[in-house]
């Protein structure tokens, strides 16, 4: 079964930057929306940012102005540039993709730890 594979997580100090990337492990259908979600310990998974195939973006209020989502439609990849990171950004970040035929794909998650 095709999955999404994330990379770029790690440990960073507050104020620092990280870039997450996500790519499919195999062939998948044309993708409509791609996005990033995160789940902090003891909390529900929440949306971080999404981007449609025509480049329209949506961000959680907590990351607006600090995070930037981008995608490569031909490669079916999505990235998340995270700047000015805060300790409250600490979470497991998951990549998500929804195909035009309704299939939904998730990554295995990558840990981000922001130290104060």
C-alpha positions in Angstrom: 0.0 0.0 0.0 1.3 3.4 -1.0 2.2 5.7 1.9 3.6 9.1 2.2 7.2 9.4 3.5 8.1 12.5 5.6 11.6 13.8 6.2 13.3 16.8 7.9 12.2 16.5 11.5 14.4 16.9 14.5 15.4 19.0 17.4 15.8 22.8 17.1 16.1 25.7 19.5 13.3 28.3 19.8 13.6 30.8 17.0 15.1 28.3 14.6 13.9 26.9 11.4 13.2 23.5 9.9 11.9 22.2 6.6 9.8 19.2 6.2 9.3 17.3 3.0 6.9 14.6 2.0 6.8 12.3 -1.0 4.8 9.2 -2.0 6.4 5.8 -1.6 4.9 4.6 -4.9 2.5 5.6 -7.7 -0.6 7.4 -6.6 -3.5 9.0 -8.4 -3.6 12.7 -9.2 -3.6 14.7 -5.9 -6.1 17.4 -5.1 -5.2 18.7 -1.6 -2.0 18.2 0.2 -1.3 19.2 3.8 0.4 18.9 7.1 -1.1 18.1 10.4 0.4 17.8 13.9 -0.3 16.1 17.1 1.2 17.2 20.4 1.3 14.8 23.4 -2.1 14.6 25.0 -3.8 16.6 22.3 -5.8 15.9 19.2 -4.3 16.0 15.7 -4.8 19.4 14.2 -4.4 21.0 10.8 -1.3 23.0 10.2 -1.5 24.0 6.6 -3.0 22.8 3.3 -2.4 23.6 -0.3 -4.6 22.8 -3.4 -3.4 21.8 -6.8 -3.9 25.4 -8.0 -1.7 26.7 -5.2 -4.4 28.0 -2.8 -3.2 27.7 0.8 -4.8 27.6 4.2 -2.9 27.9 7.5 -3.8 27.5 11.2 -3.8 30.8 12.9 -1.0 29.7 15.2 1.4 29.3 12.3 0.4 32.1 10.0 3.4 34.3 9.1 5.9 31.7 10.3 5.2 28.5 8.2 5.0 28.3 4.4 3.6 25.3 2.6 4.5 24.5 -1.0 4.1 21.6 -3.4 5.4 20.1 -6.7 2.4 18.8 -8.6 4.5 16.8 -11.1 6.4 15.0 -8.3 3.4 14.9 -5.9 5.5 16.2 -3.1 4.7 18.8 -0.4 7.0 20.8 1.8 6.6 22.9 4.9 9.1 25.6 5.7 8.9 26.4 9.4 10.5 29.6 10.7 10.6 31.3 14.1 9.7 28.0 15.8 8.3 28.0 19.3 8.2 25.4 22.0 4.5 25.0 21.4 5.2 23.8 17.9 6.6 20.6 19.4 4.6 17.7 18.0 4.6 14.8 15.6 4.0 16.2 12.1 2.0 14.2 9.6 1.8 14.6 5.8 -1.6 14.1 4.1 -2.8 13.9 0.6 -6.2 13.5 -0.9 -6.5 12.3 -4.5 -9.1 13.5 -7.0 -10.8 10.1 -6.7 -11.2 10.4 -2.9 -8.3 8.3 -1.7 -6.5 9.7 1.4 -2.9 9.0 2.3 -1.0 9.7 5.5 2.7 9.6 6.4 4.1 7.8 9.4 4.9 11.1 11.1 8.1 12.9 11.9 8.9 14.4 15.4 9.7 18.1 15.8 11.0 19.2 19.2 11.6 22.9 19.8 13.6 23.6 22.9 13.2 26.8 24.9 
